[in-house]
């Protein structure tokens, strides 16, 4: 993986975007017949369901064509680093995709550039009204309720799956609620080629979420106003715990050093792990067709930090980041009406339920969400209620990537079976410097 790209000076990017706002787009003007026009949409590559994603894109393009006369062109990104780079490139050039489907944690970064539409009442009407959406899903759409840029597409609270048979055989009555208890339970289930935990250290998105969770649950918000706190001892403790599952506890498959989340799901689906960590409803379609189809259930991720006996502060409400995908419309786009038509289509009740059936993601559409009755989704709903938003600052994208980069740089050490303490200290120090520098730039924007 490349070193994480830095967003750069927010003020400079914003100025560039405003200066170039009359340029770019995919051709055509707002309103009217969409015949002969093409709407460009940027989405994340779905590594778990690639063929299903291609089919969904083809189907939705046909429906969009029938409704508007316009074509759809999907562009993709494959990692959090790539996601940030695409935002940066488009902001500077004033051209690129018309609609971006972004992870919720990147919405603050996109908003800070001032290069995406801050939604008016009329804009909300064009996508079916603000009340179409689950109110909780709007929690990271903008800095406040009157300044929103992100339109919720799907909700993706994080939970853990567990193999009921493996827990029972190990004499475990219920899933762990603390990280220490989780490790202790995992040791009981680690035998032969079966491990207590399944996770992917080389995933392009997930590793930093473990550090966020453990740190926030330990009373450290990572960003406190204009101050980055990645050099706080809680962060080092979090990395020691996360890496220690492999290097000290031996409760994860050594191959997980090279795994993505999809590999971890596959391992759990094959009955080779007691717990599947940091997963979402997207794992349901796979698990329900696997050898553990009638043996798995979901539970909240632990909310008690390593070394602690109870959650600190509001740590009990930090079972997951406030997670999902938001849709934002580029301010430079010359076909915003088509963009809103696309968003209205894919956030309708029927399309949201269809998407949930294929990919597992929870609908952001309130009516669609309410209609789901599958009991396996109950822990996801609980996790959504106990989700905590990451800081709404333009610096969060850089902070998130800085945290991820500590794991990226530690992969060679993990492959050798141990992480050098002084090297880890330096990586955390570098992450702190990058986060603080980005905060300083954001404060000047």
Secondary structure, DSSP 8 states (H G I E B T S, - for coil): ---------HHHHHHHHHHTTTS-SSS--SSS--TT-EEEEEEE--SSSHHHHHHHHHHHHHHHHHHHS-EEEEEEE-SHHHHHHHHHHHHHHT-S-SEEEEEGGGHHHHHHTT-B----HHHHHHTT-GGGB-GGGGGGSSSBTTB---EEEEE---EEEEEHHHHHHTT--S--SBHHHHHHHHHHH-BTTBEEEE--TT-SSSHHHHHHHHHHHTT--SEETTEE-TTSHHHHHHHHHHHHHHHTS--B-GGGGG--HHHHHHHHHTT-EEEEEEE-GGGHHHHTTSTTTTTEEEE----B-TT-SS--TTGGG-SEE--EEEEEEBTT-S-HHHHHHHHHHHTSHHHHHHHHHHH--EESBHHHHHH---GGGHHHHHHHHTEE----STTHHHHHHHHHHHHHHHHHHHHHT---HHHHHHHHHHHHHHHHHHHHHHHH-
